[in-house]
Amino acid sequence: MKLNNIIVGTMFVALSGLAINAQAKLTSPKQGVLCDQYVCADQNGISKDLTGNYLNQTYARAITGKGTELTQFTYADGTYCDAQAKKCYVDRYLDSNGQRSAVASYATQRLFGQTAVTQSKSTLRSPKSGVLCDEYICADRNGVSKSLTGNYLDQTRAKNISVKGTDATQFSYSDGTFCDAKVKLCYVDRYFDSKGNRSAVNREATRALFGR
């Protein structure tokens, strides 16, 4: 996978050397505005005014990006949004064929006012009870597994897995499904609503992975 964009602003340059925060929450204070804990954006991209209004002026002043740095940007949880394409994606990476990751439906709807359909080819499958795979990774009840990915997909994809700790136990599939091996649940996506509640439980994925 190759990195397509940089994180916006000087504050984010400092953060870019760190792992994406799996615990980060996106909130939508109103339709058309989407924030993480550092920036707020609207359909035109990162906004100093909205960041100051909904977060604080310190964060607003830290935004120093220009042009595409403000219109193509990554939130703290890894969600990548493109104001020109009017879509958000589950991350900012491209696959080996140059294709974008799955559309982040909730973020796209809240930011751009449209519901995007996730890529139809990004389907989940369960080769055996307790194992769930997409086209890139396989996982079991303990989280993402290199050995299972190698067994059911291929060794190249297995070698590409570099996640550790919470990144391995709290993870998103390419269709947006988010699974948490600690609580033994999968959700339709990894986002929170404005009240801090998780999205709906993905019962099929939860049953396949955790037997619940």
Phi and psi in degrees as a GROMACS rama.xvg file:
@    title "Ramachandran Plot"
@    xaxis  label "Phi"
@    yaxis  label "Psi"
@TYPE xy
-124.42  146.024  LYS-2
-74.3836  129.429  LEU-3
-99.085  -24.3759  ASN-4
-150.989  162.4  ASN-5
-99.873  158.775  ILE-6
-78.2577  143.171  ILE-7
-74.7125  138.755  VAL-8
81.6288  163.378  GLY-9
-64.378  -35.9761  THR-10
-61.8305  -35.3993  MET-11
-81.8355  -22.7902  PHE-12
-61.8823  -40.1812  VAL-13
-66.3689  -33.6633  ALA-14
-81.6356  -20.4662  LEU-15
-65.9943  -19.0841  SER-16
-80.1631  -7.9711  GLY-17
-95.9256  162.526  LEU-18
-69.6134  149.882  ALA-19
-58.3109  136.367  ILE-20
-79.0748  106.154  ASN-21
-65.6198  -21.139  ALA-22
-88.626  -7.46209  GLN-23
-62.0995  144.36  ALA-24
-115.585  139.981  LYS-25
-97.8292  135.571  LEU-26
-127.136  150.261  THR-27
-122.953  94.823  SER-28
-63.5461  -24.6937  PRO-29
-159.987  162.351  LYS-30
-57.7587  132.115  GLN-31
93.9526  -2.23823  GLY-32
-128.724  132.536  VAL-33
-136.051  130.017  LEU-34
-127.628  151.031  CYS-35
-109.194  -154.702  ASP-36
-84.4964  -1.25782  GLN-37
-120.406  -34.7747  TYR-38
-138.067  158.496  VAL-39
-123.514  148.6  CYS-40
-138.28  159.839  ALA-41
-125.389  -163.958  ASP-42
-65.7816  -13.7307  GLN-43
-94.558  -9.33864  ASN-44
123.402  -164.921  GLY-45
-59.0367  135.554  ILE-46
-126.014  122.028  SER-47
-63.8214  -42.2884  LYS-48
-61.9579  -48.0699  ASP-49
-66.4157  -37.8923  LEU-50
-62.0326  -42.5673  THR-51
-65.8653  -38.6343  GLY-52
-69.7145  -43.7963  ASN-53
-100.018  -18.3999  TYR-54
-115.72  -96.7815  LEU-55
-161.476  167.143  ASN-56
-70.1118  -26.9362  GLN-57
-62.0852  -46.2001  THR-58
-65.9841  -37.9776  TYR-59
-61.657  -43.4841  ALA-60
-68.197  -24.4757  ARG-61
-74.6367  -12.7676  ALA-62
-80.1779  110.474  ILE-63
-121.736  1.5686  THR-64
-68.915  161.604  GLY-65
-137.442  161.141  LYS-66
57.1027  -128.119  GLY-67
-66.2156  -18.716  THR-68
-64.5486  -24.4425  GLU-69
-97.8673  -23.1278  LEU-70
-98.8135  -16.5233  THR-71
-126.729  106.459  GLN-72
-145.414  161.416  PHE-73
-120.975  128.022  THR-74
-76.9827  167.925  TYR-75
-63.2581  -24.7083  ALA-76
-87.5475  1.30648  ASP-77
103.014  -14.7234  GLY-78
-60.168  129.288  THR-79
-110.027  128.558  TYR-80
-122.951  143.105  CYS-81
-124.462  107.56  ASP-82
-67.5903  -24.5337  ALA-83
-75.7656  -41.8421  GLN-84
-81.3611  -13.1689  ALA-85
59.4927  42.9931  LYS-86
-145.697  152.38  LYS-87
-117.744  150.697  CYS-88
-126.01  160.479  TYR-89
-65.8085  -23.6445  VAL-90
-156.414  179.79  ASP-91
-98.5077  10.413  ARG-92
-93.724  156.46  TYR-93
-110.035  146.196  LEU-94
-80.9475  -176.414  ASP-95
-64.7968  -17.4384  SER-96
-97.0059  6.00361  ASN-97
79.5177  14.6911  GLY-98
-90.938  144.689  GLN-99
-72.0812  160.092  ARG-100
-70.7968  179.925  SER-101
-64.3274  149.237  ALA-102
-67.0494  135.57  VAL-103
-87.3539  97.7163  ALA-104
-62.4015  -46.0715  SER-105
-62.4794  -48.6648  TYR-106
-62.5235  -41.2434  ALA-107
-62.6035  -44.4416  THR-108
-65.261  -44.2894  GLN-109
-69.9315  -35.8612  ARG-110
-85.2793  -41.2919  LEU-111
-114.523  -1.21092  PHE-112
70.8468  31.4181  GLY-113
-143.419  148.478  GLN-114
-98.7574  116.753  THR-115
-94.6655  145.15  ALA-116
-90.506  129.056  VAL-117
-65.1676  155.129  THR-118
-56.0586  125.371  GLN-119
-65.2156  -25.8702  SER-120
-80.1416  -9.51403  LYS-121
-87.907  65.671  SER-122
-96.2206  150.698  THR-123
-93.2081  146.335  LEU-124
-140.062  152.681  ARG-125
-119.343  97.999  SER-126
-65.724  -24.2116  PRO-127
-159.227  164.799  LYS-128
-57.0036  129.949  SER-129
89.0753  2.71199  GLY-130
-127.249  133.329  VAL-131
-135.098  130.235  LEU-132
-127.745  152.257  CYS-133
-112.112  -154.084  ASP-134
-84.2668  -2.42385  GLU-135
-118.992  -34.7508  TYR-136
-138.207  159.273  ILE-137
-124.472  149.649  CYS-138
-140.552  159.99  ALA-139
-125.438  -164.97  ASP-140
-65.2951  -13.1567  ARG-141
-94.7751  -10.2801  ASN-142
125.273  -166.49  GLY-143
-61.4915  135.864  VAL-144
-127.116  122.162  SER-145
-64.5999  -42.6832  LYS-146
-65.904  -42.704  SER-147
-67.6483  -37.5494  LEU-148
-62.3946  -41.8344  THR-149
-65.3202  -38.8554  GLY-150
-69.9349  -43.7284  ASN-151
-101.248  -15.6784  TYR-152
-117.088  -96.8084  LEU-153
-161.17  167.232  ASP-154
-70.0002  -28.01  GLN-155
-62.3668  -46.0089  THR-156
-66.7561  -36.1749  ARG-157
-62.1795  -41.2905  ALA-158
-68.3744  -23.8075  LYS-159
-75.6803  -13.3329  ASN-160
-79.4612  116.82  ILE-161
-124.66  11.7724  SER-162
-73.9899  149.077  VAL-163
-140.043  162.48  LYS-164
57.7243  -131.387  GLY-165
-66.0059  -24.4317  THR-166
-65.5415  -26.1959  ASP-167
-88.0135  -27.6118  ALA-168
-98.5098  -16.3893  THR-169
-126.196  108.643  GLN-170
-148.025  158.551  PHE-171
-114.15  135.923  SER-172
-81.3896  168.582  TYR-173
-67.401  -18.26  SER-174
-88.415  3.32135  ASP-175
100.415  -16.4191  GLY-176
-57.183  129.114  THR-177
-110.618  128.818  PHE-178
-121.875  142.61  CYS-179
-123.984  107.693  ASP-180
-68.7425  -20.3491  ALA-181
-74.1137  -43.0201  LYS-182
-94.261  -4.98184  VAL-183
60.4987  46.1457  LYS-184
-140.399  149.804  LEU-185
-116.814  148.372  CYS-186
-123.706  162.368  TYR-187
-65.7182  -27.1875  VAL-188
-157.347  -178.19  ASP-189
-99.1582  13.3195  ARG-190
-92.686  160.822  TYR-191
-113.931  149.838  PHE-192
-81.9448  -177.09  ASP-193
-65.049  -16.2541  SER-194
-96.2617  2.95501  LYS-195
84.6871  13.5278  GLY-196
-90.2502  143.269  ASN-197
-68.0955  161.015  ARG-198
-68.208  176.447  SER-199
-64.3361  149.49  ALA-200
-68.2542  133.757  VAL-201
-87.1604  97.7626  ASN-202
-67.547  -37.2716  ARG-203
-65.1577  -45.9736  GLU-204
-66.588  -39.8816  ALA-205
-61.8706  -43.1054  THR-206
-65.5107  -43.4714  ARG-207
-66.5511  -38.491  ALA-208
-88.4593  -41.0106  LEU-209
-115.73  -1.98578  PHE-210
67.6504  28.3373  GLY-211
